Amino acid sequence: MKIILLNGKKKIKLNVKKVSFFGKFSGLMFRGRDTTSLLFEFSKNVNISIHSLFVFFPFLAVWLDDKNRIIEKRIVKPFIFSAKPSKKFRKLVEIPLNNENKRIIHFLVGKKRFK
């Protein structure tokens, strides 16, 4: 599935896999770095935290509103207990830091942040 992320007036398309209800509990846990980006959708605005326990690589967490506008974005390192945006959100995209996503990472956080 493709979604379009809005970063101010700029747009970028992203291939994602929409997670199921049960997938929301595991996210990127126990997956490899070359996995697909994951889309978490919620039926209402929420302000829940995520963690990266058992995620063995860094990823970019992008919190979105209901119109796919970026609310906040952050590189999440492995084995972090909590990462939470400052505002409520409707969607979350977890983007693994890998070569396939290099263009998207550069667009969203710059070249210096990609490793």
C-alpha positions in Angstrom: 0.0 0.0 0.0 1.2 3.5 -0.7 0.6 6.6 1.4 1.6 10.2 0.8 3.3 12.0 3.7 2.9 15.8 3.9 5.9 17.7 5.4 4.8 21.3 5.2 4.2 21.9 1.5 6.4 19.0 0.4 5.0 15.5 -0.3 6.6 12.1 -0.5 5.2 8.7 -1.4 6.0 5.8 0.9 5.3 2.0 0.5 3.9 0.7 3.8 2.3 -2.4 5.2 -0.8 -1.6 7.2 -0.6 -3.6 10.5 -3.5 -5.6 11.9 -4.9 -5.2 15.3 -2.5 -7.8 16.7 0.4 -6.3 14.6 0.1 -3.1 16.6 1.5 -4.9 19.6 4.7 -6.2 17.9 5.5 -3.6 15.2 9.1 -4.0 14.1 10.0 -6.4 17.0 12.0 -9.5 15.9 12.2 -8.3 12.3 15.3 -7.6 10.2 16.5 -4.2 9.1 15.3 -4.8 5.5 11.7 -5.2 6.4 8.8 -3.1 5.0 7.8 0.2 6.7 4.7 -0.3 8.9 1.6 1.9 9.1 -0.4 1.9 12.3 -3.9 3.5 12.0 -6.1 4.4 14.9 -9.9 5.1 14.9 -9.4 8.3 16.9 -6.6 10.6 18.0 -4.4 9.0 20.6 -1.3 9.9 22.5 0.3 6.5 23.3 4.0 5.7 23.6 5.9 3.2 21.6 9.1 1.2 22.5 11.8 -0.5 20.6 12.4 -3.4 22.9 13.5 -6.4 20.7 14.0 -4.1 17.7 17.6 -4.6 16.8 18.1 -1.6 14.4 17.2 2.1 14.5 14.1 3.3 12.8 12.3 6.5 12.0 9.0 7.0 13.8 6.7 9.5 12.0 3.5 10.5 13.8 0.7 11.8 11.5 -2.7 13.5 11.8 -5.8 12.2 10.0 -4.7 14.0 6.7 -1.2 12.4 6.7 0.4 15.7 7.8 3.6 15.1 9.9 3.1 16.0 13.5 6.4 14.8 14.8 9.3 12.6 13.7 12.1 11.0 15.6 14.9 8.4 15.1 14.3 5.6 17.6 17.3 3.6 18.6 17.1 -0.1 19.6 15.9 -1.1 23.1 14.3 2.3 24.1 11.6 1.9 26.7 9.4 4.8 25.5 9.1 7.2 22.6 6.0 9.5 22.6 5.1 12.5 20.5 4.2 15.8 22.2 0.7 15.9 20.5 -2.1 13.4 19.8 -1.9 11.6 16.5 -4.0 9.4 14.2 -1.4 7.4 12.4 2.2 6.2 13.0 4.7 5.0 10.4 7.7 3.0 11.5 10.4 3.3 8.8 13.5 1.1 9.1 16.8 2.8 8.5 18.0 0.8 5.5 19.2 1.5 1.9 15.7 1.1 0.5 14.4 3.9 2.7 17.5 6.2 2.3 15.7 8.7 0.1 12.7 9.0 2.5 15.0 9.3 5.5 17.0 12.1 3.8 13.8 13.9 2.9 12.4 13.7 6.4 15.5 14.1 8.7 18.5 14.9 6.5 21.5 13.1 5.3 23.5 13.5 8.5 21.0 11.4 10.5 21.1 8.3 8.2 23.5 5.6 9.2 
